């Protein structure tokens, strides 16, 4: 049997040579891939992963960012977050701000888009005028509103005085929160232009068929247009929630005091969570505690976004698929 195997092995034809040209091309493609993606990977590691890891390490210490004398405190900073009354109040204030601005902004943008989607003379001009505030930088918008609502020389108090009223301290409690909300809604043109673009994709034949069947404009809007726009509305809600939970610069710029001391003079109505984080970092030099606050904010944003996605699965239509049917399947 051994002799037979040896004979069969000797009689077998030689194995064909492996072509290395394919391997060479594959290796070249791999090197090219990493050559192009390498800068992004380096930037992601150095500018994202490393700062995140460093911030988490700081959250486990009592460092002030300058002194070499620091110690490891474990999760004491996280425990302190839920025992700090100012932190809890600022987080709740931020949540209320989110509930006040996100639905209002999305609804106002959609309403403006529906109006400007009609065919009338000067439509392009009105579209440009309504969208213009959205391209104004946030700092410029905040400073403009600060001048308008200045107690002594602002246009708002000039209008109040014209009707016989007394000057109002718009940039102090309890009015400052309304000034901030008004400033945020002033830039609703960004939401309008997104909704307006989505309205162009609503099939005209569906609206015409509904009209022929006797459907009212309101019925067509809520039963045809709104479901088709639901993915765009959902996108705006998610981005709006994330942005509103991180509001910071407008609150700081609307403070009655300018410069680095502004964070200590922010009125209570505009003292949001990120303002509190900034104060802990740079006004009190509590780098460890402030880093813990940022991680808590990350968890809070993740939780709220998850809730929004869960609710969106029941109300968002993708490609004409009913979400209730998708859940049933």
C-alpha positions as CSV (number, residue, x, y, z in Angstrom):
1,X,0.0,0.0,0.0
2,X,2.9,2.3,0.8
3,X,4.5,1.5,-2.5
4,X,1.2,2.3,-4.3
5,X,0.9,5.7,-2.6
6,X,4.5,6.5,-3.5
7,X,4.0,5.5,-7.1
8,X,0.8,7.6,-7.3
9,X,2.6,10.5,-5.8
10,X,5.4,10.3,-8.3
11,X,3.0,10.0,-11.2
12,X,0.9,13.0,-10.1
13,X,1.4,16.1,-12.3
14,X,3.3,19.0,-10.7
15,X,1.1,21.7,-8.9
16,X,0.6,24.8,-10.9
17,X,2.6,27.9,-9.8
18,X,0.6,30.4,-7.8
19,X,0.2,33.6,-9.7
20,X,1.5,36.4,-7.5
21,X,0.2,39.1,-9.8
22,X,-3.3,39.0,-8.1
23,X,-1.7,39.0,-4.6
24,X,0.4,42.0,-5.6
25,X,-2.6,44.0,-6.8
26,X,-4.5,43.1,-3.6
27,X,-1.6,44.2,-1.4
28,X,-1.3,47.4,-3.4
29,X,-5.0,48.1,-3.0
30,X,-4.7,47.5,0.8
31,X,-1.8,49.9,1.1
32,X,-3.6,52.5,-1.0
33,X,-6.7,52.1,1.2
34,X,-4.7,52.7,4.5
35,X,-2.8,55.5,2.8
36,X,-6.0,57.4,2.2
37,X,-7.8,56.4,5.4
38,X,-4.7,56.8,7.6
39,X,-5.1,60.6,8.2
40,X,-8.7,60.2,9.3
41,X,-7.8,57.3,11.6
42,X,-4.9,59.4,13.1
43,X,-7.2,62.4,13.5
44,X,-9.9,60.2,15.1
45,X,-7.5,58.7,17.6
46,X,-5.7,61.9,18.5
47,X,-8.6,64.3,18.4
48,X,-11.5,62.1,19.6
49,X,-10.5,58.9,21.4
50,X,-7.6,60.4,23.3
51,X,-9.5,63.4,24.5
52,X,-12.4,61.2,25.5
53,X,-10.1,58.9,27.4
54,X,-8.3,61.8,29.1
55,X,-11.6,63.4,30.1
56,X,-12.8,60.2,31.7
57,X,-9.5,59.8,33.5
58,X,-9.8,63.4,34.8
59,X,-13.4,62.7,36.0
60,X,-11.9,60.1,38.4
61,X,-9.5,62.6,40.0
62,X,-9.7,65.9,41.8
63,X,-7.3,67.7,39.5
64,X,-7.7,71.4,38.9
65,X,-5.9,71.3,35.6
66,X,-2.8,73.3,36.8
67,X,-1.6,72.0,40.1
68,X,0.5,68.8,40.0
69,X,-1.0,67.9,43.4
70,X,-4.0,65.7,42.6
71,X,-5.4,62.4,43.8
72,X,-7.6,59.6,42.5
73,X,-11.1,59.8,43.9
74,X,-12.8,57.1,41.9
75,X,-16.5,57.8,41.2
76,X,-16.9,60.4,43.9
77,X,-17.4,63.1,41.3
78,X,-20.2,61.1,39.7
79,X,-21.9,60.7,43.1
80,X,-21.5,64.4,43.7
81,X,-23.3,65.2,40.4
82,X,-26.6,63.7,41.7
83,X,-26.1,65.4,45.1
84,X,-25.4,68.9,43.6
85,X,-28.6,71.0,43.6
86,X,-27.3,73.4,41.1
87,X,-26.4,70.6,38.7
88,X,-29.8,69.0,38.9
89,X,-31.6,72.4,38.5
90,X,-29.5,73.3,35.5
91,X,-30.1,70.0,33.9
92,X,-33.9,70.4,34.4
93,X,-33.7,73.9,33.1
94,X,-32.0,72.6,30.0
95,X,-34.7,69.9,29.5
96,X,-37.4,72.5,29.7
97,X,-35.6,74.7,27.2
98,X,-35.4,71.6,24.9
99,X,-39.1,71.0,25.2
100,X,-39.9,74.7,24.5
101,X,-37.6,75.2,21.4
102,X,-37.4,71.9,19.5
103,X,-41.2,71.3,18.8
104,X,-41.8,75.0,18.3
105,X,-38.9,75.4,15.9
106,X,-39.8,72.3,13.9
107,X,-43.5,73.2,13.7
108,X,-42.7,76.9,12.8
109,X,-40.2,75.8,10.1
110,X,-42.8,73.3,8.6
111,X,-45.5,76.0,8.6
112,X,-43.3,78.5,6.9
113,X,-42.3,75.9,4.3
114,X,-45.9,75.0,3.5
115,X,-46.7,78.7,3.0
116,X,-43.7,79.3,0.9
117,X,-44.3,76.2,-1.2
118,X,-47.4,77.8,-2.7
119,X,-47.2,79.6,-6.1
120,X,-47.4,83.3,-5.6
121,X,-45.5,86.4,-6.9
122,X,-42.3,87.1,-5.0
123,X,-42.0,83.7,-3.6
124,X,-38.2,83.4,-4.1
125,X,-37.6,86.7,-2.4
126,X,-39.7,85.7,0.7
127,X,-37.8,82.4,0.8
128,X,-34.5,84.2,0.9
129,X,-35.6,86.7,3.5
130,X,-37.0,84.0,5.9
131,X,-33.8,81.9,5.4
132,X,-31.4,84.8,5.9
133,X,-31.3,84.7,9.8
134,X,-30.2,81.1,9.6
135,X,-26.9,82.1,8.0
136,X,-26.1,84.8,10.6
137,X,-23.4,83.6,13.0
138,X,-24.6,82.7,16.4
139,X,-22.3,85.2,18.1
140,X,-23.5,88.1,15.9
141,X,-27.1,87.1,16.5
142,X,-26.7,87.0,20.3
143,X,-24.9,90.4,20.3
144,X,-27.7,91.9,18.1
145,X,-30.4,90.7,20.4
146,X,-28.4,92.0,23.4
147,X,-28.4,95.4,21.8
148,X,-32.1,95.3,20.9
149,X,-33.1,94.3,24.4
150,X,-30.7,96.5,26.3
151,X,-32.6,98.2,29.1
152,X,-31.2,101.7,28.5
153,X,-30.8,102.0,24.7
154,X,-32.5,99.0,23.2
155,X,-35.2,99.1,20.6
156,X,-37.5,96.9,22.6
157,X,-37.7,99.4,25.5
158,X,-38.0,102.2,23.0
159,X,-41.2,100.5,21.7
160,X,-42.4,99.9,25.3
161,X,-41.8,103.6,26.1
162,X,-43.7,104.7,23.0
163,X,-46.9,103.2,24.4
164,X,-46.3,104.6,27.9
165,X,-44.7,101.6,29.5
166,X,-41.7,101.5,31.9
167,X,-38.3,100.2,30.8
168,X,-38.0,96.4,31.3
169,X,-34.8,94.6,32.2
170,X,-35.0,92.1,29.4
171,X,-31.6,90.5,30.1
172,X,-32.4,89.7,33.7
173,X,-34.8,87.2,35.3
174,X,-37.5,86.4,34.5
175,X,-37.5,87.8,31.0
176,X,-34.0,86.7,29.8
177,X,-35.2,83.1,29.0
178,X,-37.8,84.5,26.6
179,X,-35.2,86.6,24.9
180,X,-33.1,83.5,24.3
181,X,-36.0,81.4,23.1
182,X,-37.0,84.2,20.7
183,X,-33.4,84.4,19.4
184,X,-33.4,80.6,18.8
185,X,-36.7,80.7,16.9
186,X,-35.4,83.7,14.9
187,X,-33.1,81.3,13.1
188,X,-35.9,78.9,12.2
189,X,-35.2,79.4,8.5
190,X,-32.8,76.5,8.6
191,X,-35.6,74.2,9.5
192,X,-37.8,75.9,6.9
193,X,-35.4,75.2,4.1
194,X,-35.1,71.5,5.0
195,X,-38.8,71.1,5.1
196,X,-39.2,73.1,1.9
197,X,-36.8,70.8,0.1
198,X,-38.7,67.8,1.4
199,X,-42.0,69.2,0.2
200,X,-40.7,69.1,-3.4
201,X,-40.6,65.3,-3.2
202,X,-44.3,64.9,-2.3
203,X,-46.0,63.2,-5.3
204,X,-48.4,65.7,-6.9
205,X,-50.5,62.9,-8.3
206,X,-51.4,61.7,-4.7
207,X,-52.6,65.2,-3.8
208,X,-54.5,65.5,-7.0
209,X,-56.1,62.1,-6.5
210,X,-57.2,63.0,-3.0
211,X,-58.6,66.3,-4.2
212,X,-60.6,64.5,-6.9
213,X,-62.0,62.1,-4.2
214,X,-63.2,65.1,-2.2
215,X,-60.5,65.3,0.4
216,X,-60.0,68.7,2.1
217,X,-56.6,70.4,2.1
218,X,-56.2,69.7,5.8
219,X,-57.0,66.0,5.3
220,X,-54.5,65.7,2.5
221,X,-51.8,67.4,4.6
222,X,-52.2,65.2,7.6
223,X,-52.8,61.9,5.7
224,X,-50.5,62.3,2.7
225,X,-48.0,65.2,3.1
226,X,-47.1,64.8,6.8
227,X,-46.4,61.0,6.6
228,X,-44.1,61.5,3.6
229,X,-42.3,64.3,5.5
230,X,-42.0,62.3,8.7
231,X,-38.4,61.1,8.2
232,X,-37.3,64.7,7.6
233,X,-39.2,65.9,10.7
234,X,-37.7,63.1,12.7
235,X,-34.2,64.1,11.6
236,X,-34.9,67.7,12.6
237,X,-36.2,66.6,16.0
238,X,-33.1,64.4,16.7
239,X,-30.6,67.1,15.7
240,X,-32.6,69.8,17.5
241,X,-32.7,67.7,20.7
242,X,-28.9,67.1,20.7
243,X,-28.2,70.8,19.9
244,X,-30.6,72.2,22.5
245,X,-29.2,70.0,25.3
246,X,-25.8,71.6,24.6
247,X,-26.8,75.2,24.3
248,X,-24.1,77.4,25.8
249,X,-22.8,80.4,23.7
250,X,-26.1,82.3,23.5
251,X,-26.6,82.2,27.3
252,X,-23.1,83.4,27.8
253,X,-23.3,86.3,25.3
254,X,-26.7,87.5,26.6
255,X,-25.3,87.8,30.1
256,X,-25.3,91.5,31.4
257,X,-21.5,91.3,32.0
258,X,-19.0,90.9,29.1
259,X,-15.7,89.0,29.1
260,X,-14.5,86.0,31.1
261,X,-16.7,87.0,34.1
262,X,-19.9,86.6,32.1
263,X,-20.2,83.0,33.2
264,X,-20.6,84.1,36.8
265,X,-23.3,86.7,35.8
266,X,-25.6,84.5,33.7
267,X,-29.2,84.9,35.0
268,X,-30.7,81.9,36.5
269,X,-33.2,81.5,33.6
270,X,-30.3,81.0,31.2
271,X,-28.0,79.0,33.5
272,X,-28.1,75.8,31.5
273,X,-26.1,72.6,32.0
274,X,-23.3,73.5,29.7
275,X,-23.0,76.9,31.3
276,X,-22.6,75.1,34.6
277,X,-19.9,72.9,33.2
278,X,-18.1,75.9,31.9
279,X,-18.3,77.6,35.3
280,X,-16.9,74.5,37.0
281,X,-14.1,74.3,34.5
282,X,-12.8,77.8,34.2
283,X,-14.4,79.8,37.1
284,X,-13.8,77.3,39.8
285,X,-11.0,75.1,38.3
286,X,-12.9,71.9,39.2
287,X,-11.6,70.0,36.2
288,X,-12.3,66.6,37.6
289,X,-15.9,67.4,38.5
290,X,-16.5,69.2,35.3
291,X,-15.3,66.2,33.3
292,X,-17.7,64.0,35.2
293,X,-20.5,66.5,34.3
294,X,-19.7,66.1,30.6
295,X,-19.9,62.4,30.8
296,X,-23.2,62.6,32.6
297,X,-24.4,65.0,29.8
298,X,-23.3,62.4,27.2
299,X,-25.3,59.7,29.0
300,X,-28.3,62.1,29.2
301,X,-28.2,63.0,25.5
302,X,-27.8,59.3,24.6
303,X,-30.9,58.5,26.8
304,X,-33.1,61.2,25.3
305,X,-32.0,60.4,21.8
306,X,-32.8,56.7,22.4
307,X,-36.3,57.7,23.6
308,X,-36.8,59.8,20.5
309,X,-35.7,57.0,18.3
310,X,-38.1,54.6,20.1
311,X,-41.0,56.9,19.6
312,X,-40.0,57.6,16.0
313,X,-40.3,53.9,15.1
314,X,-44.0,54.2,15.7
315,X,-44.6,57.4,13.7
316,X,-42.1,57.6,10.9
317,X,-42.9,56.3,7.5
318,X,-39.9,55.1,5.4
319,X,-40.6,54.5,1.7
320,X,-44.4,54.2,2.2
321,X,-44.1,51.4,4.8
322,X,-46.5,51.8,7.7
323,X,-44.5,51.7,11.0
324,X,-47.3,49.6,12.6
325,X,-47.0,47.0,9.9
326,X,-43.2,47.0,10.3
327,X,-43.5,46.3,14.0
328,X,-46.1,43.6,13.3
329,X,-43.8,41.8,10.9
